[in-house]
Amino acid sequence: MKHLIDPMDLTKEETDEIISLAEDIIAHRERYQGSMSHRKLATLFYEPSTRTRLSFTSAMMELGGSVLGFSDAKNSSVSKGETVQDTVRVVGCFAEVIAMRHYIEGAQLYASEVSPVPIINAGDGSHSHPTQTLTDLLTIKRELGRIDGITIGFCGDLRFGRTVHSLIKALSRYRNVEVILIAPDALKLPDYIKHDVCDKCGVKYREVETMEEVMPELDVLYMTRVQKERFLDEDEFDRVKDSFVLDARRMALAKKNMAVLHPLPRVNEILTEVDSDPRAAYFRQVENGKFVREALILKLHEWKNDPAHPMPEHDRPVFDSSVRCTNSKCICNNEHAPYKFHYTDGGQLRCWYCDSKVR
Ligand code: CP
């Protein structure tokens, strides 16, 4: 069964097919109305959301389908101790597809191992956010007319920013994409993205410490919020929370057709004076999220039992009782998921569910 847990669960062709379908939905909305009538989407959100949950809801309604679920797991039997695996087994009796957000990394992958219906990862902790990635790719294509050959600067919280991790993975399959990482030491991109994604796929990247030094080169500036909720140490958050602020003065250094993206919500990293700049694409990006999620729902429904659209072949998991995942926010340290690992191309052992290093 086709799930979307990680951006790489889609082939490059499938990704482009979803983006093209979203463009067709934008051009011919009436053609798709009713195409999911009498079908149901469940939204299971264990962590707060505005855009992702409501855009999934709006997308399913546009397609003529219905939506059920919870926006706060405390109001469900999760509060009685029900596991994610049991929850999706149950909800799979009521809905044809499930979009799940969870603060625990790897929760959706673990859920997908038993789910009777496709699972869409709507964000797992600091790990992945593949439907934001589809939104971002569609936005880049609509703003610039292309994805190949862009230079993109990622600015802010690259350590905890799951949208950054997923988008870099997806961009690694496009031609001649250059990545510039703009972050203080404490918020740098995790090694597994730099080595297992960029180095492996030949994505050129470099790390810098100021926006000003790279602004004139960028086709896309991808701003991110410093994610207070992911820090274990509040003093550490206070030291980095105001690292980067985009304002009109810095925008003046950029190309005339650069696009500013942000997955939102923002706090203080983009001043409102930038909103009226035609290059500020972040609210158009929100609307693209609805169209791309319509396209995703339609395609996952079409591909559900199609042998031409399998889940990718992963290496066999390694079971080794002498090692442990070091991530306290991983599903294997929270719901008794088995300790499973995989070897990277560089020979490193990493957690099967969250990609963290092991000890
Ligand atoms: N971009 C995004 O995931 O926003 P929400 O947290 O509001 O869903």
Residues whose N, C-alpha, C, O or C-beta is under 5 A from the ligand:
A	BS01	CP	P48 S49 T50 R51 T52 R53 P263 L264 P265
